[in-house]
């Protein structure tokens, strides 16, 4: 898989969209985000926990396609997050792997990242399929909010206090959720429309 795609001039020129990555990601989903957001002019930034390494290469779920990531989510403080317009937690095993913590007294760095992200209202937070698993130890972030997710996760998000909606895509202000990896086109379209709408309000 390509690590980056050249952005074309478009309505989202100057916008940066972060996408979290780990092993067993869904290749078609990640490549679709790279291509689709770039078509609108946005820069796609791949992020993961690098464990002190300059980069890591992950294998996809279906074709075992390699993808090298050099963006370290542990370096992404409030300043870094403020330079993003959206942050996407995709399908596959990404969320499950990123919620791992070797110290059970401390949350995983990716969970800390999401806590920071939810304190920035203008930053769109988007979760596909099983992505909401990342918030299992931070249920307060979605408690009382409408979401959708994979059927296997419905009980989990209900236990987290969220309100499940039987829809392919649900938007609640700065929170976007979609049902499966197969709805990545809806995820991209919704994130694009949300960012365009926020630009119009700001103008």
Secondary structure, 3 states (H helix, E strand, C coil): CCCCCCCCCCCCCCCEEEEECCCCECHHHHHHHHHHHHHCCCEEEEEECCCCCCCEEEEECCCCCEEEECEEHHHCCHHHHHCCCEEEECCCCHHHHHCCCCCCCCCCHHHHHHHHHCCCCCCEEEEECCHHHHHCCCHHHCCCCEECCCHHHHHHHHHCCCEECCCCEEEECCEEEECCHHHHHHHHHHHHHHHHHHHHHHC
